[in-house]
Amino acid sequence: MTLICGTCTACCKRDLIRLQGEDDLSAFKWHLEKEGADWVPTLDRKDNGECIYLTDDGCSIHGSQPGICKRFDCRELFKSTTPKFRAFRIAQNPTMSDVYTAGEARL
C-alpha cells in the first residue's frame, strides 16, 4: 500500500483491474474480460470479487503490482468525477462507494 492508503483496500474489491501494455503479463494471474468490442487482460478475482492478490494484510504483490495499481489515487478519482458519474459507478459496483468515500476523506 502507498502511504496515503494506510490499511484501506477499497479499490481492490470487486472492480476490474486491467493490465496495460507496461505490465508483464507473465508476472500476474489474469484472464480476458470483454469490454465493449474488445477483450482486455484483467487480474483474476477471488469468488467474492476481490483481487486475487488481496490478503488480510493488504496487497501480497505490493511493489510489483500492475501499473494501474501503482498510479491509482482515490483522491484524484473523487476530484475528477461528477456526483452524477459517481452515482452511476456505484450503481454498477456498490463497493465503489467505499472508494469514493476514502478519496473524499483523504482530500
Beta strands, then each sheet from edge to edge (+ up, - down):
strand 1: 30-35
strand 2: 38-43
strand 3: 54-55
strand 4: 58-59
sheet 1: 1+ 2-
sheet 2: 3+ 4-
end
